[in-house]
Amino acid sequence: MPDSSTGASTPFRRAARPALASAWAGLIFAASSRPDLRVSEDDVLDFVLRKAAHLFVFGVLALLVARALHGEGIRRGRSLAVAWVATIAYAVTDEWHQSFVEGRVGHLNDVVIDAAGATLALALLHRTWRREPATARMPP
């Protein structure tokens, strides 16, 4: 949030935003390094939960990247676009990384699901930003 006295982000928040996005990307990398991420003995439930996780984790990554970019003074629209591209690029490299992990395979379908998660999350952020009054349009 902006410092109420100046309208500018505090140095801590400014540094924390990219750190959070990087940490989240690191968690994705760590999870992708595990040979088996089975979450249920039921094949259908396992499939649904893993795909839902793709939507969620890449949606969160997109939000964190967009907030980090906007916190650096980049306009909202540009922040959303760059965050979307960066998230999709990370999804592609994540699937490529998985192709080197024993017991894992990279799938293009997962990149599509990741992109859907990023798109949904960023659309919600865009909607939220549009509802803010003009006076709140300083970088958060």
Backbone bond lengths (Angstrom), bond angles and torsions (degrees), N, CA, C in turn:
res aa  C-N    CA-C-N  psi(-1)  N-CA   C-N-CA  omega(-1)  CA-C   N-CA-C  phi
1 M - - - 1.450 - - 1.518 109.27 -
2 P 1.320 115.86 150.94 1.456 117.47 178.17 1.516 111.72 -67.00
3 D 1.299 115.04 150.97 1.457 120.80 171.65 1.530 105.17 -69.22
4 S 1.330 116.56 121.05 1.461 120.08 -172.89 1.531 113.04 -62.00
5 S 1.326 117.57 -24.50 1.461 119.06 -177.04 1.525 112.26 -81.62
6 T 1.331 117.51 -28.09 1.460 119.01 -176.07 1.516 113.60 -119.02
7 G 1.345 117.92 -17.14 1.457 119.94 -176.13 1.513 112.36 81.06
8 A 1.321 118.43 0.29 1.463 121.67 -178.35 1.526 110.16 -105.17
9 S 1.314 116.02 157.66 1.462 121.00 176.75 1.516 109.91 -71.85
10 T 1.317 115.61 145.53 1.458 119.00 175.74 1.519 108.59 -72.00
11 P 1.331 118.03 155.02 1.468 119.97 179.66 1.534 112.39 -58.39
12 F 1.344 116.35 -37.33 1.462 118.49 179.62 1.529 111.17 -63.01
13 R 1.318 116.42 -47.84 1.465 119.52 -179.59 1.510 111.29 -64.91
14 R 1.296 115.62 -36.07 1.460 119.26 179.25 1.524 111.08 -64.17
15 A 1.323 117.11 -37.99 1.462 121.49 178.24 1.522 111.47 -79.11
16 A 1.330 116.80 -30.94 1.464 120.31 -175.78 1.522 112.47 -69.96
17 R 1.311 118.19 -34.73 1.466 120.27 -175.65 1.527 112.73 -60.88
18 P 1.328 119.89 -52.73 1.468 117.74 177.77 1.520 112.11 -66.85
19 A 1.328 117.23 -30.60 1.463 120.07 178.14 1.527 110.59 -64.91
20 L 1.320 117.44 -40.95 1.464 120.83 177.56 1.526 111.34 -64.25
21 A 1.328 117.08 -43.74 1.466 120.39 178.72 1.527 110.41 -62.37
22 S 1.321 117.10 -42.01 1.467 121.02 178.86 1.523 111.48 -66.40
23 A 1.317 116.78 -40.76 1.469 120.35 178.75 1.522 110.72 -64.46
24 W 1.327 116.64 -40.61 1.464 120.07 178.88 1.534 110.08 -64.50
25 A 1.321 116.74 -41.98 1.468 120.35 176.76 1.530 110.13 -61.54
26 G 1.331 116.71 -37.99 1.459 120.77 176.88 1.519 112.40 -63.98
27 L 1.327 116.88 -38.35 1.465 120.19 176.36 1.529 110.99 -64.39
28 I 1.321 116.54 -40.14 1.468 120.22 176.99 1.523 109.45 -61.94
29 F 1.331 116.38 -45.00 1.467 120.36 179.18 1.522 110.68 -60.16
30 A 1.324 117.11 -44.37 1.475 121.00 -179.76 1.522 110.86 -62.42
31 A 1.311 117.17 -43.25 1.464 120.14 178.88 1.529 110.82 -64.71
32 S 1.316 116.36 -37.77 1.467 120.41 179.26 1.518 112.43 -70.02
33 S 1.311 117.04 -17.82 1.468 121.27 -179.79 1.519 112.40 -83.76
34 R 1.315 116.79 -11.05 1.472 120.23 -179.72 1.525 109.81 -79.69
35 P 1.334 116.93 134.65 1.464 119.63 -177.42 1.525 114.19 -64.51
36 D 1.321 118.26 -31.58 1.457 119.82 -177.15 1.517 109.33 -141.50
37 L 1.317 115.65 120.66 1.462 119.90 179.23 1.526 111.27 -111.63
38 R 1.299 116.44 27.99 1.458 120.47 -179.48 1.528 109.09 -58.84
39 V 1.338 115.88 131.53 1.455 120.47 -177.53 1.524 112.83 -113.56
40 S 1.319 117.19 -9.15 1.456 120.86 -179.89 1.528 109.42 -150.69
41 E 1.308 115.30 148.66 1.465 120.40 175.81 1.522 111.29 -73.19
42 D 1.319 116.20 -25.67 1.462 121.79 178.01 1.530 108.43 -77.17
43 D 1.322 117.14 120.71 1.466 121.23 -175.58 1.526 112.94 -60.33
44 V 1.320 117.26 -42.55 1.465 120.23 -178.33 1.525 110.34 -67.19
45 L 1.331 116.73 -46.93 1.464 120.36 179.04 1.524 111.05 -62.16
46 D 1.325 116.91 -41.68 1.457 121.10 178.28 1.528 110.93 -59.34
47 F 1.323 116.25 -45.24 1.464 121.53 179.70 1.530 110.50 -61.06
48 V 1.330 116.82 -48.73 1.459 121.14 -177.77 1.533 110.86 -62.86
49 L 1.310 117.28 -44.23 1.466 120.48 -179.45 1.523 112.26 -65.66
50 R 1.321 116.99 -39.55 1.469 118.90 179.96 1.529 111.06 -68.37
51 K 1.331 117.95 -38.65 1.469 120.23 178.68 1.526 110.69 -69.99
52 A 1.335 117.08 -37.28 1.467 120.45 175.79 1.524 109.78 -63.54
53 A 1.314 116.35 -37.72 1.470 119.98 177.45 1.525 110.53 -62.85
54 H 1.335 117.31 -39.95 1.472 120.20 176.09 1.527 109.95 -57.56
55 L 1.332 117.12 -49.03 1.465 120.82 179.21 1.521 110.63 -55.95
56 F 1.322 115.80 -48.67 1.458 121.17 -175.46 1.524 112.49 -66.24
57 V 1.329 117.80 -53.59 1.472 118.77 -171.88 1.522 112.06 -67.20
58 F 1.329 117.68 -34.78 1.465 118.18 178.94 1.531 111.38 -80.87
59 G 1.335 117.49 -25.55 1.459 120.09 171.25 1.519 110.67 -64.93
60 V 1.326 116.45 -44.66 1.467 120.75 177.87 1.528 110.22 -63.18
61 L 1.326 116.86 -43.21 1.465 119.30 178.51 1.527 110.92 -58.38
62 A 1.321 117.12 -44.54 1.468 120.70 179.61 1.527 111.04 -60.67
63 L 1.334 116.69 -42.46 1.467 120.29 178.51 1.523 111.54 -62.87
64 L 1.324 115.76 -45.17 1.463 119.58 -178.91 1.527 111.53 -64.00
65 V 1.319 116.78 -39.97 1.469 120.06 178.70 1.526 110.23 -67.18
66 A 1.323 117.52 -43.69 1.470 120.44 179.88 1.526 111.16 -61.71
67 R 1.328 116.79 -43.75 1.461 120.25 178.86 1.530 111.24 -65.14
68 A 1.323 116.64 -38.85 1.467 119.79 178.29 1.527 110.58 -63.54
69 L 1.310 116.84 -44.06 1.461 120.64 -179.76 1.528 111.10 -65.61
70 H 1.317 115.79 -45.21 1.460 119.72 -179.52 1.532 111.18 -65.32
71 G 1.320 116.17 -34.61 1.459 120.45 176.85 1.520 113.07 -65.11
72 E 1.325 115.95 -19.11 1.468 120.32 176.80 1.526 111.69 -90.12
73 G 1.325 115.80 6.33 1.464 119.60 176.63 1.515 114.27 94.16
74 I 1.310 117.92 5.63 1.461 121.05 177.79 1.529 107.87 -76.77
75 R 1.322 116.00 136.22 1.463 120.62 -178.49 1.523 111.31 -55.88
76 R 1.303 116.02 152.74 1.457 121.98 -175.13 1.520 113.07 -57.54
77 G 1.315 117.50 -49.89 1.467 120.43 -178.53 1.514 112.26 -59.91
78 R 1.315 115.17 -43.71 1.460 119.60 178.62 1.529 110.85 -66.98
79 S 1.330 116.73 -38.49 1.469 120.72 177.46 1.525 110.71 -59.89
80 L 1.325 116.33 -43.92 1.468 120.53 179.51 1.525 111.02 -63.49
81 A 1.324 116.79 -45.21 1.465 120.43 -178.00 1.528 111.79 -65.63
82 V 1.317 116.42 -46.07 1.468 120.09 -179.71 1.527 110.38 -65.95
83 A 1.326 116.77 -39.13 1.466 120.30 178.57 1.529 110.26 -62.92
84 W 1.326 117.26 -40.58 1.463 120.80 -179.83 1.528 110.09 -63.85
85 V 1.321 117.05 -48.26 1.470 120.93 -179.81 1.529 110.54 -63.11
86 A 1.325 117.23 -44.46 1.467 121.01 -179.45 1.522 111.20 -63.22
87 T 1.324 117.08 -39.26 1.462 120.80 -179.93 1.526 110.66 -67.61
88 I 1.310 117.54 -41.85 1.466 120.37 178.27 1.534 109.61 -65.49
89 A 1.317 116.71 -41.21 1.470 119.47 178.01 1.530 110.18 -61.56
90 Y 1.315 116.86 -40.93 1.465 119.62 178.26 1.523 110.62 -66.21
91 A 1.321 117.26 -37.87 1.469 120.93 177.59 1.532 111.08 -61.37
92 V 1.322 116.16 -41.29 1.471 120.10 178.32 1.525 109.98 -63.86
93 T 1.324 117.03 -46.08 1.471 118.99 -179.68 1.525 111.33 -68.14
94 D 1.333 117.34 -30.13 1.464 120.94 177.03 1.528 110.43 -65.12
95 E 1.301 116.99 -44.35 1.470 119.71 178.69 1.531 110.88 -67.51
96 W 1.318 116.21 -36.45 1.467 119.39 176.76 1.529 109.39 -64.33
97 H 1.323 116.14 -43.89 1.468 121.13 177.48 1.529 110.39 -57.03
98 Q 1.324 116.98 -42.99 1.459 120.59 -179.22 1.521 112.55 -61.87
99 S 1.318 116.85 -27.38 1.472 119.48 -179.98 1.531 111.94 -66.92
100 F 1.329 116.99 -15.01 1.462 121.59 177.91 1.532 112.80 -98.11
101 V 1.315 117.10 -6.05 1.459 121.75 -178.31 1.524 108.99 -92.34
102 E 1.320 115.49 126.78 1.463 119.88 -179.85 1.530 109.81 -58.89
103 G 1.324 115.14 131.90 1.458 120.43 179.97 1.516 114.52 85.33
104 R 1.325 117.58 -1.82 1.470 121.77 -179.76 1.514 109.10 -118.81
105 V 1.315 114.63 155.54 1.462 122.07 177.69 1.522 107.20 -138.34
106 G 1.313 117.02 137.13 1.454 120.43 175.17 1.522 109.99 -80.72
107 H 1.326 116.91 137.31 1.467 121.70 -178.78 1.523 110.48 -126.82
108 L 1.312 116.22 132.12 1.460 121.23 175.68 1.530 110.29 -62.82
109 N 1.332 116.88 -34.29 1.467 119.91 178.15 1.528 111.45 -58.12
110 D 1.316 117.18 -35.65 1.463 120.07 178.66 1.525 111.28 -67.06
111 V 1.314 117.35 -34.67 1.469 120.20 176.61 1.528 109.49 -64.52
112 V 1.320 116.71 -39.00 1.465 120.39 178.02 1.533 110.28 -63.69
113 I 1.327 116.97 -42.13 1.465 120.73 177.80 1.530 110.32 -65.55
114 D 1.328 116.69 -41.39 1.463 121.01 176.60 1.526 110.70 -59.76
115 A 1.327 116.11 -43.27 1.466 120.92 178.78 1.524 110.72 -63.38
116 A 1.322 116.88 -38.09 1.466 120.56 178.11 1.531 110.02 -64.61
117 G 1.323 117.15 -41.54 1.459 120.55 177.65 1.514 111.45 -62.54
118 A 1.327 116.40 -43.92 1.467 120.74 178.68 1.525 110.83 -63.84
119 T 1.319 116.18 -42.97 1.463 120.88 -179.00 1.526 111.13 -62.91
120 L 1.319 116.81 -46.38 1.457 121.21 179.69 1.531 111.17 -62.18
121 A 1.321 116.53 -47.64 1.467 120.62 -178.81 1.527 111.30 -62.01
122 L 1.326 116.58 -44.34 1.461 119.64 -178.51 1.526 111.86 -70.78
123 A 1.321 117.17 -31.43 1.470 120.03 175.35 1.527 110.17 -65.12
124 L 1.324 116.36 -40.13 1.463 120.04 177.13 1.528 111.44 -66.35
125 L 1.329 116.91 -39.74 1.464 120.53 177.22 1.527 110.21 -64.11
126 H 1.319 116.63 -44.02 1.463 121.08 178.53 1.526 110.54 -58.76
127 R 1.303 116.02 -43.82 1.465 120.37 178.89 1.531 110.95 -62.82
128 T 1.316 116.22 -41.56 1.463 120.65 177.97 1.516 110.71 -63.42
129 W 1.320 117.04 -45.82 1.454 120.84 179.84 1.530 111.35 -61.98
130 R 1.321 116.99 -38.06 1.470 120.10 -178.66 1.515 112.03 -66.32
131 R 1.319 117.70 -26.65 1.462 121.86 -178.31 1.524 112.51 -82.98
132 E 1.322 117.89 -12.46 1.461 120.61 -179.83 1.524 109.35 -72.95
133 P 1.339 116.66 143.98 1.473 118.93 176.87 1.526 110.15 -66.01
134 A 1.297 115.32 157.40 1.466 121.38 -177.73 1.529 111.97 -56.60
135 T 1.320 118.24 -31.74 1.459 120.70 -178.68 1.528 111.91 -69.62
136 A 1.331 117.61 -18.48 1.471 121.26 -178.68 1.518 111.24 -95.69
137 R 1.301 117.60 13.81 1.460 119.64 -173.95 1.506 115.24 -86.53
138 M 1.300 117.06 8.47 1.466 119.98 171.98 1.517 108.01 -71.18
139 P 1.325 119.22 152.94 1.459 119.82 177.61 1.523 110.82 -54.28
140 P 1.366 116.30 131.27 1.464 119.82 -178.22 1.498 113.11 -71.34
